[in-house]
Amino acid sequence: MDLEARKINFVQEFLRIENEKIISSLEALLRKNKTELFEKELQPMSLQKFHSDIDKSIEDSESNKVVSANDLIAKAQKWS
């Protein structure tokens, strides 16, 4: 059975569950596994990349290629 078929099968089984304790356990397991996977794949940034990003940020700031926090908040509020 391929992954897509397994996911569909799992969702169908999940929708049949009437026990809140089981659903809570599955939610907790999903969160735990997603967190573990994220942390496993997380790689530290190299010092060279870190310095490069800082230099680019300074260059953008000096060239006025930035958005102020207040402008960003105002734009975000219009998204809703």
Backbone torsions as a table, in degrees:
resi	resn	phi	psi	omega
1	MET	NA	129.9	-179.5
2	ASP	-78.9	171.1	-174.5
3	LEU	-60.5	-42.8	-178.6
4	GLU	-62.3	-42.2	179.0
5	ALA	-65.7	-40.2	178.2
6	ARG	-63.4	-40.8	179.8
7	LYS	-64.6	-43.3	178.8
8	ILE	-62.9	-43.5	178.4
9	ASN	-61.1	-44.0	180.0
10	PHE	-62.6	-45.1	179.9
11	VAL	-62.0	-41.2	178.7
12	GLN	-62.0	-44.1	177.0
13	GLU	-63.4	-43.2	-179.4
14	PHE	-59.6	-42.2	-178.9
15	LEU	-65.7	-20.7	178.5
16	ARG	-83.5	-12.9	-176.4
17	ILE	-70.8	131.5	179.0
18	GLU	-113.1	-1.8	-175.4
19	ASN	-97.7	116.9	-176.9
20	GLU	-64.7	-32.7	179.5
21	LYS	-63.7	-41.3	178.3
22	ILE	-65.4	-42.6	179.3
23	ILE	-63.1	-43.6	177.9
24	SER	-61.3	-40.3	178.5
25	SER	-64.4	-42.8	178.4
26	LEU	-65.2	-40.0	176.7
27	GLU	-61.5	-44.6	179.8
28	ALA	-64.0	-41.9	179.1
29	LEU	-63.3	-42.9	178.8
30	LEU	-61.5	-47.9	178.6
31	ARG	-59.6	-44.6	-178.5
32	LYS	-62.0	-48.1	-178.1
33	ASN	-66.8	-38.8	177.7
34	LYS	-64.5	-41.3	178.5
35	THR	-64.0	-45.2	179.7
36	GLU	-62.3	-42.6	179.2
37	LEU	-64.1	-44.4	179.0
38	PHE	-59.7	-47.6	-178.6
39	GLU	-65.7	-34.5	179.0
40	LYS	-66.4	-38.7	-177.2
41	GLU	-85.8	-11.7	-178.8
42	LEU	-68.9	126.6	-179.3
43	GLN	-118.0	138.9	178.2
44	PRO	-68.4	147.5	178.0
45	MET	-75.6	139.2	178.0
46	SER	-70.1	156.4	178.8
47	LEU	-63.1	-36.8	178.4
48	GLN	-62.5	-45.7	178.9
49	LYS	-64.5	-40.1	178.2
50	PHE	-58.4	-49.3	179.9
51	HIS	-66.2	-37.5	177.6
52	SER	-62.2	-43.5	178.6
53	ASP	-64.2	-39.7	178.0
54	ILE	-63.8	-46.1	179.3
55	ASP	-59.8	-42.8	178.7
56	LYS	-64.2	-39.9	178.7
57	SER	-64.3	-43.2	178.0
58	ILE	-63.2	-44.3	178.2
59	GLU	-60.1	-45.4	178.1
60	ASP	-61.4	-41.2	-179.9
61	SER	-64.3	-44.3	179.9
62	GLU	-67.3	-25.0	179.6
63	SER	-94.9	8.7	-178.0
64	ASN	56.5	35.4	176.3
65	LYS	-98.4	49.5	-178.1
66	VAL	-132.7	162.4	175.1
67	VAL	-120.9	130.6	-179.9
68	SER	-68.4	156.7	179.7
69	ALA	-60.0	-40.6	179.8
70	ASN	-64.1	-41.2	177.2
71	ASP	-64.9	-39.9	179.6
72	LEU	-64.8	-41.4	178.1
73	ILE	-63.4	-43.7	179.2
74	ALA	-61.0	-42.6	178.6
75	LYS	-65.4	-42.1	-178.5
76	ALA	-63.7	-36.4	-179.7
77	GLN	-66.9	-24.2	179.1
78	LYS	-80.4	-14.2	-178.5
79	TRP	-67.3	-29.0	-175.4
80	SER	-74.3	NA	NA
